[in-house]
Amino acid sequence: MKKKFTILIFISVAFVSNSCEKGKIDSFPIQINTNKNTYSIDENIQVELINNSDSTAYYFVCSSYKGIPPNIYKLVNNSWSGYWSPICFGSSYCCAILQAGESYKDTLDIDFEKGTYRIEYLFIVRPSHDYKSYFSNSIKIK
């Protein structure tokens, strides 16, 4: 019994050690950058998404939005609240792809109020078949 326990610990340590090395590459497989941190209320936001992973990233296609659909959150009373996202209907489907090493640029032409925001994109990056949230830096609208 003690020998099995020792082998189990050894395998666990090896797994964690290997995971940490992969984590260096995959800790932020999808990088989201805005061209600035502060915008005026009537200014469009330029966003670039980069697939830094070594695998294809899959995303949901929303019929009412050309490109990779974002979700935008506003900071209200120290909590992130949903502010805007496209309403998907009709021919929306899963999945389109962002290849490893590929980047995507978008211009967000949305009516913002003054405040602090962040942008979320959902991707499946590994064969987990689950969407994961990736967020931009916080941005201020003045």
C-alpha positions in Angstrom: 0.0 0.0 0.0 2.8 2.4 0.9 4.6 1.6 -2.4 1.4 2.5 -4.4 1.0 5.7 -2.5 4.6 6.7 -3.2 4.1 5.9 -6.9 0.9 8.0 -6.9 2.8 10.9 -5.4 5.6 10.6 -7.9 3.2 10.6 -10.8 1.3 13.6 -9.4 4.5 15.6 -8.9 5.6 14.8 -12.5 2.2 15.8 -13.8 2.2 19.1 -11.9 5.8 19.8 -12.9 5.0 19.2 -16.6 1.8 21.3 -16.3 3.8 24.2 -14.9 6.2 24.2 -17.9 3.3 24.2 -20.3 1.6 26.9 -18.2 4.4 29.3 -19.2 3.2 29.1 -22.8 -0.5 28.6 -22.2 -1.1 30.9 -19.3 -2.6 33.5 -21.7 -3.3 31.5 -24.9 -5.5 34.4 -26.1 -4.0 37.8 -25.7 -6.4 40.8 -26.0 -5.0 44.3 -26.4 -6.7 47.6 -26.9 -4.7 50.4 -28.7 -5.2 52.7 -25.6 -6.3 52.6 -22.0 -8.4 55.7 -22.1 -10.9 56.9 -24.7 -13.2 59.8 -25.2 -16.9 59.0 -25.1 -17.3 59.3 -28.9 -14.2 57.3 -29.8 -14.1 53.8 -31.2 -12.0 51.1 -29.5 -9.4 49.3 -31.5 -9.0 45.7 -30.3 -6.5 43.0 -31.3 -6.7 39.4 -30.3 -3.7 37.1 -30.7 -3.8 33.3 -30.4 -0.5 32.7 -28.6 -1.2 29.0 -28.1 0.1 26.2 -30.2 -3.5 25.1 -31.0 -6.5 26.3 -32.9 -8.9 28.5 -30.9 -12.6 28.0 -31.7 -15.3 30.6 -31.2 -19.0 31.0 -31.6 -20.2 32.8 -34.7 -23.0 35.3 -34.0 -25.2 36.1 -37.0 -25.7 39.8 -35.9 -21.9 40.5 -35.5 -19.3 40.4 -38.2 -16.2 38.9 -36.6 -15.5 37.5 -33.2 -18.4 38.6 -30.9 -17.3 40.4 -27.7 -19.1 40.8 -24.4 -18.5 44.2 -22.7 -18.6 44.6 -19.0 -18.8 47.9 -17.0 -17.4 48.4 -13.5 -20.4 49.3 -11.3 -20.0 49.5 -7.5 -16.7 47.5 -7.6 -18.4 44.7 -9.6 -18.3 43.9 -13.3 -21.8 44.1 -14.8 -22.9 43.1 -18.4 -23.1 46.3 -20.5 -23.3 45.1 -24.2 -23.1 42.0 -26.3 -24.5 41.2 -29.7 -27.9 39.5 -29.8 -27.4 36.3 -31.8 -30.2 34.8 -33.9 -30.7 33.0 -37.1 -27.6 31.5 -38.6 -25.4 31.7 -35.4 -23.3 28.6 -34.9 -20.2 27.0 -33.4 -17.4 27.1 -34.4 -15.2 29.4 -36.5 -11.4 29.3 -35.9 -8.5 31.5 -35.0 -5.4 29.6 -36.0 -2.3 29.3 -33.7 -0.2 32.4 -34.1 -3.0 34.3 -35.9 -4.3 37.7 -34.9 -7.6 39.3 -35.4 -8.4 43.1 -35.3 -11.7 44.7 -34.7 -13.1 48.2 -34.1 -15.8 48.5 -31.5 -18.3 51.1 -32.5 -20.5 51.0 -29.5 -22.2 53.8 -27.5 -20.3 53.9 -24.3 -21.1 55.9 -21.2 -18.4 57.3 -19.0 -16.8 54.6 -16.8 -14.5 51.7 -16.7 -14.9 48.7 -19.0 -13.3 45.4 -20.0 -14.0 43.2 -23.0 -14.5 39.5 -22.9 -14.1 37.0 -25.7 -15.0 33.3 -25.4 -12.8 30.6 -26.9 -12.2 26.9 -26.8 -8.4 26.6 -27.0 -7.7 23.0 -25.9 -9.7 19.9 -26.5 -11.7 20.5 -23.3 -14.8 21.4 -25.4 -15.6 24.1 -22.9 -15.6 27.8 -23.7 -13.2 29.9 -21.5 -13.3 33.6 -20.9 -10.4 35.8 -22.0 -10.5 39.5 -20.9 -8.9 42.7 -22.2 -7.2 45.2 -20.0 -9.5 47.7 -18.2 -10.3 50.7 -20.3 -11.7 54.1 -19.2 -14.2 56.1 -21.1 -14.1 59.9 -20.3 
